[in-house]
Amino acid sequence: MNLYLLLNLPDEAFLPAAFESVVGREPDVIGLAHYVERLRSGASRALVLAEMRSSAEGQAHAAHAPDRELDILQRRYRRVRGWPLGRWRWIFLSRYAARSPRGDFDWALWFSHYSEAQKPKHASVTTGPETENKLAAIERRVDALSAVLQQAASLLRESGAAEQETVSIQQTVSEAYPPAVPLTEVSWAARSIYAQMLQHISA
């Protein structure tokens, strides 16, 4: 990383390069909007870079992007930001000469175009043979379970004894769609509720 190279980049290249160099990633929309507003309000490039370097991400990335001049700038920034001079205190960072910004550069328009260009291009959704086979298998299992439930509901209507109804349902479901938990380990109350649910569905 080279501080003076960053300071002298064209306006449209400055912030993307600053994010990549100082925090080690592409700009996010919120962070980019924040620094665009800082530059629009008169903050110098040196101040923006010092703020980035002093952030948690900037500190974490510092070991991977060493730069003696940027470290000096950051230390100066930390001292100056506590001075009670308002915006005037930042003139003490001015020894870092930078490319003169274009007076007609429209930061808002640039931000809009840059953000639009960074939106991910959604690829068209396609289904290959493997995906189609999985979907077909799921559909077959759903159809089988639906048939089992219909058969169980029919047994409920035909049988008069609640216990016999539950046993028949258990046998039918077990044969077509083995449960994850053995039905013998399910309480009688739970089986009764299940039978009532099926009866309610078939009504």
C-alpha positions as CSV (number, residue, x, y, z in Angstrom):
1,M,0.0,0.0,0.0
2,N,1.2,3.5,-0.8
3,L,-0.4,6.5,1.0
4,Y,0.7,9.1,-1.6
5,L,-0.6,6.9,-4.4
6,L,-4.0,6.7,-2.7
7,L,-4.0,10.5,-2.1
8,N,-3.4,11.3,-5.8
9,L,-5.9,8.9,-7.4
10,P,-8.7,10.3,-9.6
11,D,-11.9,11.1,-7.6
12,E,-13.8,8.2,-9.1
13,A,-11.1,5.7,-8.1
14,F,-10.2,7.0,-4.6
15,L,-12.9,5.4,-2.4
16,P,-12.9,1.9,-3.9
17,A,-9.1,1.9,-3.7
18,A,-9.1,3.2,-0.2
19,F,-11.5,0.5,1.0
20,E,-9.4,-2.2,-0.7
21,S,-6.1,-1.0,0.6
22,V,-7.1,0.2,4.1
23,V,-9.8,-2.3,5.2
24,G,-9.1,-5.1,2.8
25,R,-12.4,-5.4,1.0
26,E,-14.8,-3.9,-1.5
27,P,-16.9,-1.0,-0.2
28,D,-20.3,-1.7,1.3
29,V,-23.1,0.6,0.5
30,I,-23.5,2.1,4.0
31,G,-19.7,2.7,4.4
32,L,-19.4,4.1,0.9
33,A,-22.3,6.5,1.5
34,H,-20.7,7.6,4.7
35,Y,-17.4,8.5,3.2
36,V,-19.0,10.1,0.1
37,E,-20.8,12.4,2.4
38,R,-17.6,13.1,4.3
39,L,-15.8,14.1,1.1
40,R,-18.8,16.2,-0.1
41,S,-18.9,18.1,3.2
42,G,-15.2,19.1,2.8
43,A,-13.2,16.3,4.6
44,S,-9.8,15.8,3.1
45,R,-8.7,12.5,1.6
46,A,-6.0,12.3,4.4
47,L,-8.8,12.6,7.0
48,V,-10.9,9.9,5.3
49,L,-7.9,7.5,5.2
50,A,-7.0,8.2,8.8
51,E,-10.6,7.5,9.9
52,M,-10.6,4.2,7.9
53,R,-7.3,3.1,9.4
54,S,-8.6,3.9,12.9
55,S,-11.7,1.8,12.5
56,A,-11.9,-1.7,13.8
57,E,-11.6,-3.2,10.3
58,G,-8.7,-0.9,9.5
59,Q,-6.8,-1.9,12.6
60,A,-7.5,-5.6,11.9
61,H,-6.2,-5.2,8.4
62,A,-3.2,-3.0,9.3
63,A,-0.9,-6.0,9.7
64,H,-1.6,-7.1,6.1
65,A,-1.2,-3.6,4.7
66,P,1.7,-2.0,6.4
67,D,2.5,1.6,5.5
68,R,4.8,3.9,7.5
69,E,3.3,7.1,6.3
70,L,-0.3,6.0,7.0
71,D,0.7,4.9,10.5
72,I,2.2,8.4,11.1
73,L,-1.0,10.0,9.7
74,Q,-3.2,7.8,12.0
75,R,-1.1,8.8,15.1
76,R,-1.5,12.5,14.1
77,Y,-5.2,12.0,13.6
78,R,-5.6,10.4,17.0
79,R,-3.9,13.4,18.7
80,V,-5.7,16.1,16.7
81,R,-9.2,14.7,17.0
82,G,-9.2,15.5,20.7
83,W,-8.4,19.2,20.2
84,P,-11.3,21.6,20.9
85,L,-11.1,23.4,17.6
86,G,-14.0,21.9,15.7
87,R,-13.5,21.3,12.0
88,W,-10.4,23.6,12.0
89,R,-8.3,21.1,13.8
90,W,-8.1,19.0,10.6
91,I,-5.9,21.6,8.9
92,F,-3.1,20.0,10.9
93,L,-3.3,17.0,8.6
94,S,-2.8,19.1,5.6
95,R,0.9,18.4,5.2
96,Y,-0.1,15.3,3.2
97,A,-0.5,16.8,-0.2
98,A,-3.2,15.3,-2.4
99,R,-4.5,15.6,-5.9
100,S,-6.8,18.6,-6.1
101,P,-10.3,17.4,-6.4
102,R,-12.3,18.4,-9.4
103,G,-14.7,21.1,-8.4
104,D,-17.4,19.8,-10.7
105,F,-17.2,16.2,-9.6
106,D,-20.6,15.0,-8.6
107,W,-20.2,12.6,-5.7
108,A,-23.9,11.7,-5.5
109,L,-24.1,10.8,-9.1
110,W,-20.9,8.8,-8.9
111,F,-22.2,6.9,-5.8
112,S,-25.4,6.1,-7.6
113,H,-23.6,4.7,-10.7
114,Y,-21.1,2.8,-8.6
115,S,-23.7,1.2,-6.4
116,E,-25.8,0.2,-9.4
117,A,-22.8,-1.4,-11.1
118,Q,-21.9,-3.4,-8.0
119,K,-25.3,-5.1,-7.8
120,P,-24.9,-8.9,-8.3
121,K,-26.1,-10.1,-11.7
122,H,-28.7,-12.8,-10.9
123,A,-28.1,-15.8,-13.0
124,S,-31.1,-17.4,-14.6
125,V,-32.4,-20.3,-12.5
126,T,-31.8,-23.6,-14.3
127,T,-32.5,-27.2,-13.2
128,G,-30.2,-29.9,-14.2
129,P,-30.9,-33.6,-14.3
130,E,-29.7,-34.1,-10.7
131,T,-32.0,-31.4,-9.4
132,E,-35.0,-32.7,-11.4
133,N,-34.3,-36.3,-10.0
134,K,-34.3,-34.9,-6.5
135,L,-37.6,-33.0,-7.1
136,A,-39.2,-36.1,-8.6
137,A,-38.1,-38.2,-5.6
138,I,-39.6,-35.7,-3.2
139,E,-42.9,-35.6,-5.2
140,R,-43.1,-39.4,-5.1
141,R,-42.6,-39.5,-1.3
142,V,-45.2,-36.8,-0.9
143,D,-47.7,-38.8,-3.0
144,A,-46.9,-41.9,-1.1
145,L,-47.5,-40.2,2.2
146,S,-50.7,-38.6,1.0
147,A,-52.0,-42.1,-0.1
148,V,-51.1,-43.5,3.3
149,L,-53.0,-40.7,5.1
150,Q,-56.1,-41.3,2.9
151,Q,-56.0,-45.0,3.6
152,A,-55.6,-44.3,7.3
153,A,-58.6,-41.9,7.3
154,S,-60.6,-44.6,5.5
155,L,-59.7,-47.1,8.2
156,L,-60.8,-44.7,10.9
157,R,-64.2,-44.4,9.3
158,E,-64.7,-48.1,8.9
159,S,-63.5,-49.2,12.3
160,G,-65.4,-48.7,15.6
161,A,-62.7,-49.3,18.2
162,A,-60.3,-46.5,18.8
163,E,-57.4,-48.8,19.7
164,Q,-57.9,-50.9,16.6
165,E,-58.0,-47.8,14.5
166,T,-54.7,-46.6,15.9
167,V,-53.0,-49.9,15.4
168,S,-54.2,-50.1,11.8
169,I,-52.9,-46.6,11.1
170,Q,-49.6,-47.5,12.7
171,Q,-49.2,-50.5,10.5
172,T,-50.2,-48.7,7.3
173,V,-47.9,-45.8,7.9
174,S,-45.0,-48.0,9.1
175,E,-45.1,-50.0,5.9
176,A,-45.2,-47.1,3.5
177,Y,-43.2,-44.4,5.4
178,P,-41.1,-45.8,8.3
179,P,-41.1,-43.3,11.2
180,A,-37.9,-41.8,12.6
181,V,-39.1,-43.0,16.1
182,P,-40.6,-46.4,16.7
183,L,-44.3,-46.1,17.3
184,T,-44.0,-48.4,20.4
185,E,-42.1,-45.6,22.1
186,V,-44.9,-43.1,21.4
187,S,-47.3,-42.6,24.3
188,W,-50.9,-43.7,24.0
189,A,-52.0,-40.0,24.4
190,A,-49.9,-38.9,21.5
191,R,-51.3,-41.8,19.3
192,S,-54.8,-40.8,20.2
193,I,-54.2,-37.2,19.3
194,Y,-52.7,-38.3,16.0
195,A,-55.8,-40.5,15.3
196,Q,-58.1,-37.6,16.1
197,M,-56.2,-35.3,13.8
198,L,-56.6,-37.8,10.9
199,Q,-60.2,-38.2,11.7
200,H,-60.7,-34.4,11.6
201,I,-58.9,-34.1,8.3
202,S,-61.0,-36.8,6.7
203,A,-64.3,-35.4,8.0
